[in-house]
């Protein structure tokens, strides 16, 4: 997995894709949606794991084993918080405080296919096929409603908006949407709930 700083500074170093299996490593489990409804299909993990060693500037190094998702992006990113690393393992994202890795959270986006930032405003955005999720220095900021039936594409990130297009299945065309960078409120787009 490659490391991207996305324009943010970090107070840690990362060694990627370790092959040995250190018994002292922390395990980061991916969230599996559950439901009482028998009609709901559960997304299961692929069984893959990604192993990383993290060396924080202010505490002892640690090694983590991250459950991978079934598909999607695999990379390690700096975040708006210099003491938090983001690990995306085959579409499953983890927001991990490097000084307290047991306090991690699974990012509520699956599968993550893109990560981008607004460094000026200290916001990092996670993209899946139909939604966006925003985080700031202190953590979770917003999650959009479903913006498209599928095929969400980002065209531009301005000072205040994220602009893109998505597939409108009933109309058989792409439609534009915009998302407020600070609140996650959206305009435009097309999705099953909007019909």
N, C-alpha and C positions, 0 to 999 in steps of 0.2 A: 504494500500500500504506500502510495506517495504521500508526502507532507506538503500542504499548501498553507501559507500564512494568511492569505486573503486580505493582506494589508494590516493585519493585527500583530501586535507584539506578543511574545510568550515568555514565561519564566520557567521553562522546562525544555528538555531535549527528548527526542523519541528515537528508539531503535526499533525498526520495523521487521515484521515477518520472521520472528525467531523460530527456529526449527525444533529446538529442544523443548521438553515439557517439564518446566520447573514446578515441583510439587507445591511451592509456596506462592504460586500465582493466584491473584484474585480472579474470580470468574464473574463475568458480566453477562447476565441473562437477558435475552430479548423478550419484550412483552408479547404475549400471545393473547389476542382478543378472545374473550369468553362471552357466552350468552346462554340464557336459559331456553332460547328458542331452538327447536330442532331443525328449523329451516335455515339457520345461520351456519355458513361454512366457516370453519376455523382455519386460519393460516398457520401452518406449522413451519418450524425452522428447517433449514436445509441440512442441518447436521454439521456444517462447516464451522470452523472457528478461526479467528485471527488472533495471533499472539503478538503483543507489543511490550517493550520495556520502556518505562517513563522515568526520567531523571529530573525531578523538580529542583529548582535552585535552592529552596528553603527547607527541604526535608529529605528523608531517605528514598532511594529509588524503589520502584515496585514494578512487577510484571503483571499484565492482565491478559486473560483469555476471553475474547469477545465472541459471543454467538453470532453467526452470520445470518442474514435474511435469505430468502429464496432467490433473489435477483437484485440487480441494481449496482450502484456505485460502491467502490471500496477505496477509501482514502482517509487520511488523518488531517484535521484542520485546526489551525489556531482559531480562537473565538474572540469576541469583544472583551472577555475577561482573561487577562494574561495568566491566570492561575487555573484555567479550565481548558481541557483538550476535548476536541470532538473526534470521535472515532466512528467512521461509517464502514460497516463490515457487510458487504454484499447487500446494500440497501437498508440495513438496520443501523440506526444512528444512536450514539451514546454521548451524553453531555457529562463529562467526568471532571470533578474538581481534583487537580493533581495532588493537593495536600491531604485530601480525604476521599480517596477513590470509592470507598464503600457508599458514599452519598451520591452516586451517579443516578441519572435518570435516562430512560429510553425516550428518544425523541419521537413524538406522536406523528410520524410520517412514514409511510411504507408502501412501496420500496422507494427510498431516496434515490433519485436519478441525477440530481444536480444540487450543488451548494454554491451560493454566491453571497456577496456582502455589500453593505453600504458602510464603508469604513468611516465616512464623515459623520454618520449618525450612530455608529457603534451597533449595527444590526447585522445579524447573519440569518440567511433564509435557506430553508430546506424545501426542495421541490420533489413531489412525486408526480404521478400521471394526471392527477386531477385537483390537487390542493397545494397550498404553500403554508409553511410554518415559520414564524419569526421568533428569534431569540435576541436578547440584549445582554449586557454585562451581568445582570443579576439572574438571568435565566429566561424561562418561557415568557414570551410577549403576546403572541396571538396565533390563531390558526384560522385560515379562511374557510368559508363554506366551500362546497364543491364547485369549482369554477368551470368545469367542462365535462363532457362525456368521457373524453380520453385525449391524449396527445397534447397536453399542456406545453406551450412553448413560451419562453421569456424573450421579449424583443428589446426591452429597455428598462433601466432602473434610473429614475430621475431623483431630484432632491426630496420628493415627497411621494412618489408613486412607483409601482412596479407595473409595467405594461406588457401585455402579451396576447396570445391567441390560443384558442382551443377548438376542439371539434364539436360541432353541433350536429348530432347524428340525425334527428328528424329532418333538418333542413339540408343535410348533406353538403355542409360547407364549414369553413373556419370562421369564428367570430372573435371579435376583440373583447378584452376585459382590462380593467385597471384595479389595482389593490393599493389602498392607503398604506404607506410604508410604516406608519406609526401605530395604526389601529387594526390593520388586517381587514377592514371593511372593503367590500368589492362592489364594482359596477360592471354591468355587461356580462359576457360569458354565456354559457349554456350548459345545463346538466339535467339529469333526470328529475331532481326535486323542483327545478324551475318549470317543468312541464306539468 
